[in-house]
């Protein structure tokens, strides 16, 4: 394998990882948990 083949493989894997994280972050089942985390700095004890 050539070094350019490795660069292509790493780029594709990085893109797939990015898309996976993006889908996870915008999924409906995580929405409530993220909204609660977003309100944490404004809660006083």
N, C-alpha and C positions, 0 to 999 in steps of 0.2 A: 504494500500500500504506500502510496505517495503521501507526503505531508499535506497536500491539498485535499486528499480524501479525508484525512483526519479533521481538517478544518471544516469541511462540509458536514461531517458527522456531528461534530461538537456544536456547530451552528444550528443544525436541525434539532438536536436534543435540547439545546437551550430554548429554542422557540417553542417546542412542545411543552417544556417545563413552564415557560411563561404563560402559555395558553391555559395549562392546568391550574396554575395559581390564580389566574384571572377568573376562570369559571368557578373555582372554589370561593373566591372572595365575593362574587356577585350572585351566588346561589341563594335561593329564597330561604332555605333551612338555616342559614347562618345569619340572616338579616337581624333577627331579634338579639342575638348574642353580640353582634357588632354595634347595634344601637345602644345596648346597655353599656358596652365598653366606651362608647363615645361620650356618654353622659357621666362617666366616673369623675373626670376632673371638676365637674360643677357640683358634685354632691358634697355637702358639709356634714361632718360628724358631730 
